[in-house]
Amino acid sequence: MINPTLIEVTDSLINLNIFKGIQPSELADSIFEESYVNMISEKTLNTIEVTLTFNEKCEITNKVYIHHMKYVYDKQSFLIKIEEAVNSKKFKPIWDRITLINSSLDLLSKILKDSDYTENQIQKIINTIPKNFHSTLSQTLKIAS
């Protein structure tokens, strides 16, 4: 029987490889909402950044907070990370695709190394993982051994 955590981890990696995340065109639609006040797009050599600014009123204090949400994409239009800044504070990461991939690969490596699976079974499991994760996975498997 296959470990349910193993299924969750492999499904998570497959989803991170397939689903690109919310796209800039979808973010642009939010500018029509009343609380949104600004949208800035910047293209750099390797990334595209979209920053949305919106106001949020605290129901308890009635104080208005200015939120800045930065969405960073790679050239293949995959959402790489989301960062948030409130008022004039620095941006802080709230979601990071690379961190999620690496932690999933680390967990997968641990599960495989701690399992009673044969090398053949491990190879079959690895073959279900998206190919672009294989080099990282093989490195984490070496570290785990």
GROMACS elastic network, one bead per residue, 0.5 to 0.9 nm:
[ bonds ]
;  ai    aj funct       b0    kb
    1     4     6  0.88688   500
    2     5     6  0.86349   500
    2     6     6  0.71677   500
    2     7     6  0.74558   500
    3     6     6  0.51857   500
    3     7     6  0.66999   500
    3     8     6  0.89897   500
    3   111     6  0.85489   500
    4     7     6  0.50889   500
    4     8     6  0.63329   500
    4     9     6  0.87171   500
    5     9     6  0.61241   500
    5    10     6  0.85941   500
    5   108     6  0.86945   500
    5   111     6  0.82658   500
    6     9     6  0.51693   500
    6    10     6  0.61830   500
    6    11     6  0.84816   500
    6   107     6  0.85677   500
    6   108     6  0.66189   500
    6   111     6  0.69318   500
    6   112     6  0.83869   500
    6   125     6  0.89790   500
    7    10     6  0.52738   500
    7    11     6  0.59947   500
    7    12     6  0.84508   500
    8    11     6  0.51392   500
    8    12     6  0.60252   500
    8    13     6  0.86675   500
    9    12     6  0.50411   500
    9    13     6  0.62678   500
    9    14     6  0.86450   500
    9   104     6  0.59154   500
    9   105     6  0.79051   500
    9   107     6  0.74963   500
    9   108     6  0.64689   500
   10    13     6  0.51291   500
   10    14     6  0.61732   500
   10    15     6  0.85981   500
   10   104     6  0.80540   500
   10   105     6  0.87509   500
   10   108     6  0.76698   500
   10   125     6  0.83527   500
   10   126     6  0.88433   500
   10   128     6  0.73203   500
   10   129     6  0.63707   500
   11    14     6  0.50640   500
   11    15     6  0.61056   500
   11    16     6  0.85797   500
   11   129     6  0.86392   500
   12    15     6  0.51041   500
   12    16     6  0.61528   500
   12    17     6  0.86119   500
   12   100     6  0.88549   500
   12   101     6  0.83591   500
   12   104     6  0.75278   500
   13    16     6  0.50536   500
   13    17     6  0.62151   500
   13    18     6  0.86999   500
   13   100     6  0.85363   500
   13   101     6  0.64517   500
   13   104     6  0.69033   500
   13   105     6  0.79686   500
   13   129     6  0.68581   500
   13   130     6  0.73710   500
   13   133     6  0.84804   500
   14    17     6  0.50808   500
   14    18     6  0.61766   500
   14    19     6  0.85101   500
   14   128     6  0.82753   500
   14   129     6  0.65535   500
   14   130     6  0.62853   500
   15    18     6  0.50878   500
   15    19     6  0.56533   500
   15    20     6  0.88750   500
   16    19     6  0.58084   500
   16    20     6  0.75052   500
   16    21     6  0.87376   500
   16    97     6  0.72562   500
   16   100     6  0.83541   500
   16   101     6  0.72801   500
   17    20     6  0.76500   500
   17    78     6  0.89703   500
   17   130     6  0.67541   500
   17   132     6  0.84944   500
   17   133     6  0.87886   500
   19    22     6  0.89488   500
   19    78     6  0.77459   500
   19    79     6  0.89543   500
   20    23     6  0.75671   500
   20    76     6  0.86616   500
   20    77     6  0.66669   500
   20    79     6  0.57762   500
   20    80     6  0.86981   500
   21    77     6  0.86410   500
   21    78     6  0.64108   500
   21    79     6  0.53273   500
   21    80     6  0.85587   500
   22    25     6  0.84236   500
   22    26     6  0.65253   500
   22    27     6  0.72829   500
   22    71     6  0.89158   500
   22    78     6  0.86229   500
   22    79     6  0.69943   500
   23    26     6  0.53302   500
   23    27     6  0.64687   500
   23    28     6  0.88018   500
   23    73     6  0.86899   500
   23    77     6  0.74987   500
   23    78     6  0.81579   500
   23    79     6  0.74768   500
   24    28     6  0.60701   500
   24    29     6  0.88488   500
   24    41     6  0.86589   500
   24    49     6  0.89149   500
   24    50     6  0.68328   500
   24    71     6  0.82928   500
   24    73     6  0.89455   500
   24    77     6  0.88957   500
   25    28     6  0.50577   500
   25    29     6  0.67748   500
   26    29     6  0.54629   500
   26    30     6  0.73547   500
   27    30     6  0.55298   500
   27    31     6  0.75943   500
   27    39     6  0.87899   500
   27    50     6  0.83062   500
   27    52     6  0.79157   500
   28    31     6  0.57241   500
   28    32     6  0.81528   500
   28    39     6  0.74681   500
   28    52     6  0.86127   500
   29    32     6  0.60748   500
   29    33     6  0.79884   500
   30    33     6  0.54063   500
   30    34     6  0.87631   500
   30    35     6  0.89857   500
   30    36     6  0.68475   500
   30    52     6  0.87391   500
   31    34     6  0.76728   500
   31    35     6  0.82293   500
   31    36     6  0.52873   500
   31    37     6  0.68327   500
   31    38     6  0.70624   500
   31    39     6  0.71268   500
   31    52     6  0.81369   500
   31    53     6  0.89575   500
   31    54     6  0.87994   500
   32    35     6  0.86184   500
   32    36     6  0.71747   500
   32    37     6  0.89305   500
   33    36     6  0.57454   500
   33    37     6  0.86538   500
   34    37     6  0.76774   500
   34    54     6  0.86534   500
   34    55     6  0.89567   500
   35    53     6  0.85943   500
   35    54     6  0.52727   500
   35    55     6  0.52750   500
   35    56     6  0.69557   500
   36    39     6  0.82060   500
   36    52     6  0.73698   500
   36    53     6  0.58895   500
   36    55     6  0.64931   500
   37    52     6  0.78448   500
   37    53     6  0.57092   500
   37    54     6  0.54045   500
   37    55     6  0.74211   500
   38    51     6  0.79869   500
   38    52     6  0.57786   500
   38    53     6  0.50033   500
   38    54     6  0.70264   500
   39    50     6  0.70223   500
   39    51     6  0.56102   500
   39    53     6  0.63482   500
   40    49     6  0.79782   500
   40    50     6  0.56519   500
   40    51     6  0.51442   500
   40    52     6  0.66165   500
   40    53     6  0.87096   500
   41    48     6  0.71584   500
   41    49     6  0.56265   500
   41    51     6  0.64512   500
   41    52     6  0.88872   500
   42    47     6  0.83638   500
   42    48     6  0.57085   500
   42    49     6  0.51420   500
   42    50     6  0.64987   500
   42    51     6  0.85678   500
   43    46     6  0.78911   500
   43    47     6  0.60844   500
   43    49     6  0.63981   500
   43    50     6  0.88577   500
   44    47     6  0.52500   500
   44    48     6  0.61041   500
   44    49     6  0.80364   500
   45    48     6  0.84250   500
   45    75     6  0.88779   500
   46    73     6  0.86064   500
   46    74     6  0.62491   500
   46    75     6  0.62041   500
   47    72     6  0.65908   500
   47    73     6  0.54371   500
   47    75     6  0.59611   500
   47    77     6  0.87646   500
   48    71     6  0.81830   500
   48    72     6  0.57851   500
   48    73     6  0.50716   500
   48    74     6  0.64039   500
   48    75     6  0.72862   500
   48    77     6  0.82125   500
   49    70     6  0.66256   500
   49    71     6  0.56124   500
   49    73     6  0.63182   500
   49    74     6  0.89835   500
   50    69     6  0.80748   500
   50    70     6  0.56747   500
   50    71     6  0.51381   500
   50    72     6  0.65582   500
   50    73     6  0.83729   500
   51    68     6  0.65130   500
   51    69     6  0.54186   500
   51    71     6  0.62387   500
   51    72     6  0.86730   500
   52    67     6  0.80354   500
   52    68     6  0.56531   500
   52    69     6  0.51854   500
   52    70     6  0.65251   500
   52    71     6  0.83463   500
   53    66     6  0.68971   500
   53    67     6  0.55553   500
   53    69     6  0.64032   500
   53    70     6  0.88584   500
   54    65     6  0.83969   500
   54    66     6  0.58832   500
   54    67     6  0.53582   500
   54    68     6  0.67037   500
   54    69     6  0.84448   500
   55    64     6  0.64063   500
   55    65     6  0.56485   500
   55    67     6  0.61047   500
   55    68     6  0.89446   500
   56    63     6  0.83384   500
   56    64     6  0.55379   500
   56    65     6  0.52017   500
   56    66     6  0.64431   500
   56    67     6  0.73004   500
   57    60     6  0.87983   500
   57    61     6  0.82515   500
   57    62     6  0.57227   500
   57    63     6  0.56244   500
   57    65     6  0.61524   500
   57    66     6  0.88235   500
   58    61     6  0.55931   500
   58    63     6  0.53965   500
   58    64     6  0.62589   500
   58    65     6  0.74862   500
   59    62     6  0.54540   500
   59    63     6  0.79823   500
   60    63     6  0.81286   500
   61    64     6  0.86796   500
   65    86     6  0.67010   500
   65    87     6  0.60505   500
   66    85     6  0.82950   500
   66    86     6  0.56983   500
   66    88     6  0.81980   500
   67    84     6  0.70292   500
   67    85     6  0.58800   500
   67    87     6  0.61345   500
   67    88     6  0.89973   500
   68    83     6  0.81972   500
   68    84     6  0.56467   500
   68    85     6  0.50634   500
   68    86     6  0.62633   500
   68    87     6  0.76824   500
   68    91     6  0.80562   500
   69    82     6  0.69962   500
   69    83     6  0.57946   500
   69    85     6  0.65868   500
   69    86     6  0.87683   500
   69    91     6  0.82938   500
   70    81     6  0.81410   500
   70    82     6  0.56132   500
   70    83     6  0.50288   500
   70    84     6  0.62296   500
   70    85     6  0.83447   500
   70    91     6  0.80594   500
   71    79     6  0.69526   500
   71    80     6  0.76970   500
   71    81     6  0.60837   500
   71    83     6  0.66433   500
   71    84     6  0.89648   500
   72    78     6  0.84598   500
   72    79     6  0.58968   500
   72    80     6  0.55250   500
   72    81     6  0.53644   500
   72    82     6  0.63850   500
   72    83     6  0.83399   500
   73    76     6  0.77530   500
   73    77     6  0.54900   500
   73    78     6  0.53212   500
   73    80     6  0.51949   500
   73    81     6  0.72962   500
   74    77     6  0.53474   500
   74    78     6  0.55348   500
   74    79     6  0.67353   500
   74    80     6  0.65035   500
   75    78     6  0.74233   500
   77    80     6  0.87691   500
   79    82     6  0.78725   500
   79    96     6  0.86067   500
   79    97     6  0.74012   500
   80    95     6  0.82704   500
   80    96     6  0.60145   500
   80    97     6  0.51689   500
   80    98     6  0.69872   500
   81    93     6  0.71637   500
   81    94     6  0.76507   500
   81    95     6  0.53539   500
   81    97     6  0.59703   500
   81    98     6  0.81033   500
   82    92     6  0.84913   500
   82    93     6  0.59372   500
   82    94     6  0.56974   500
   82    95     6  0.50857   500
   82    96     6  0.65336   500
   83    91     6  0.56827   500
   83    92     6  0.51639   500
   83    94     6  0.53868   500
   83    95     6  0.70114   500
   83    96     6  0.86501   500
   84    90     6  0.80839   500
   84    91     6  0.50761   500
   84    92     6  0.53366   500
   84    93     6  0.64140   500
   84    94     6  0.67219   500
   85    88     6  0.70553   500
   85    89     6  0.56161   500
   85    90     6  0.55859   500
   85    92     6  0.63115   500
   86    89     6  0.56832   500
   86    90     6  0.77814   500
   86    91     6  0.79054   500
   87    90     6  0.88096   500
   89    92     6  0.88190   500
   93    96     6  0.69930   500
   95    99     6  0.83814   500
   95   100     6  0.83484   500
   96    99     6  0.54118   500
   96   100     6  0.63280   500
   96   101     6  0.87487   500
   97   100     6  0.50998   500
   97   101     6  0.61180   500
   97   102     6  0.86085   500
   98   101     6  0.50558   500
   98   102     6  0.60778   500
   98   103     6  0.85207   500
   99   102     6  0.51643   500
   99   103     6  0.60499   500
   99   104     6  0.84362   500
  100   103     6  0.52595   500
  100   104     6  0.60319   500
  100   105     6  0.85124   500
  101   104     6  0.51432   500
  101   105     6  0.60854   500
  101   106     6  0.85657   500
  101   133     6  0.82607   500
  102   105     6  0.50426   500
  102   106     6  0.60703   500
  102   107     6  0.85654   500
  102   136     6  0.78644   500
  102   137     6  0.85236   500
  102   140     6  0.89348   500
  103   107     6  0.61449   500
  103   108     6  0.85067   500
  104   107     6  0.50880   500
  104   108     6  0.60404   500
  104   109     6  0.85423   500
  105   109     6  0.60622   500
  105   110     6  0.85680   500
  105   133     6  0.81749   500
  105   136     6  0.75655   500
  105   137     6  0.58012   500
  105   140     6  0.71227   500
  105   141     6  0.87517   500
  106   109     6  0.51109   500
  106   110     6  0.62524   500
  106   111     6  0.86772   500
  106   137     6  0.76601   500
  106   140     6  0.61098   500
  106   141     6  0.79705   500
  106   144     6  0.83481   500
  107   110     6  0.50778   500
  107   111     6  0.61469   500
  107   112     6  0.85852   500
  108   111     6  0.51026   500
  108   112     6  0.61161   500
  108   113     6  0.85306   500
  108   137     6  0.82758   500
  108   140     6  0.89480   500
  108   141     6  0.86038   500
  109   112     6  0.51756   500
  109   113     6  0.60374   500
  109   114     6  0.84593   500
  109   137     6  0.71124   500
  109   138     6  0.85318   500
  109   140     6  0.61820   500
  109   141     6  0.51140   500
  109   142     6  0.87262   500
  109   143     6  0.87926   500
  109   144     6  0.65346   500
  109   145     6  0.89025   500
  110   113     6  0.51753   500
  110   114     6  0.59682   500
  110   115     6  0.83646   500
  110   140     6  0.86828   500
  110   141     6  0.77217   500
  110   144     6  0.64383   500
  110   145     6  0.88743   500
  111   114     6  0.52374   500
  111   115     6  0.59482   500
  112   115     6  0.51458   500
  112   116     6  0.79974   500
  112   117     6  0.71397   500
  112   122     6  0.67113   500
  112   125     6  0.89183   500
  112   141     6  0.82383   500
  113   116     6  0.80890   500
  113   117     6  0.84339   500
  113   141     6  0.74871   500
  113   144     6  0.68221   500
  113   145     6  0.67319   500
  114   117     6  0.86978   500
  115   118     6  0.86286   500
  117   120     6  0.78754   500
  117   121     6  0.56988   500
  117   122     6  0.61318   500
  118   121     6  0.51299   500
  118   122     6  0.61978   500
  118   123     6  0.85701   500
  119   122     6  0.50299   500
  119   123     6  0.61096   500
  119   124     6  0.86637   500
  120   123     6  0.51129   500
  120   124     6  0.63394   500
  120   125     6  0.87913   500
  121   124     6  0.50638   500
  121   125     6  0.63172   500
  121   126     6  0.86448   500
  122   125     6  0.50865   500
  122   126     6  0.61292   500
  122   127     6  0.85674   500
  123   127     6  0.60976   500
  123   128     6  0.88859   500
  124   127     6  0.50632   500
  124   128     6  0.68118   500
  125   128     6  0.53862   500
  125   129     6  0.71868   500
  126   129     6  0.53411   500
  126   130     6  0.85395   500
  126   134     6  0.77192   500
  126   137     6  0.84082   500
  127   130     6  0.76036   500
  127   131     6  0.78259   500
  127   134     6  0.87147   500
  128   131     6  0.85367   500
  129   132     6  0.84799   500
  129   133     6  0.69490   500
  129   134     6  0.72580   500
  130   133     6  0.57381   500
  130   134     6  0.71012   500
  131   134     6  0.53085   500
  131   135     6  0.82189   500
  132   135     6  0.71145   500
  132   136     6  0.83349   500
  133   136     6  0.55267   500
  133   137     6  0.60594   500
  133   138     6  0.86684   500
  134   138     6  0.59595   500
  134   139     6  0.85203   500
  135   138     6  0.52298   500
  135   139     6  0.63457   500
  135   140     6  0.87926   500
  136   139     6  0.51474   500
  136   140     6  0.62924   500
  136   141     6  0.86209   500
  137   140     6  0.51047   500
  137   141     6  0.60336   500
  137   142     6  0.85752   500
  138   141     6  0.50220   500
  138   142     6  0.62113   500
  138   143     6  0.86736   500
  139   142     6  0.51790   500
  139   143     6  0.63150   500
  139   144     6  0.86796   500
  140   144     6  0.60495   500
  140   145     6  0.86688   500
  141   144     6  0.50210   500
  141   145     6  0.62808   500
  142   145     6  0.53335   500
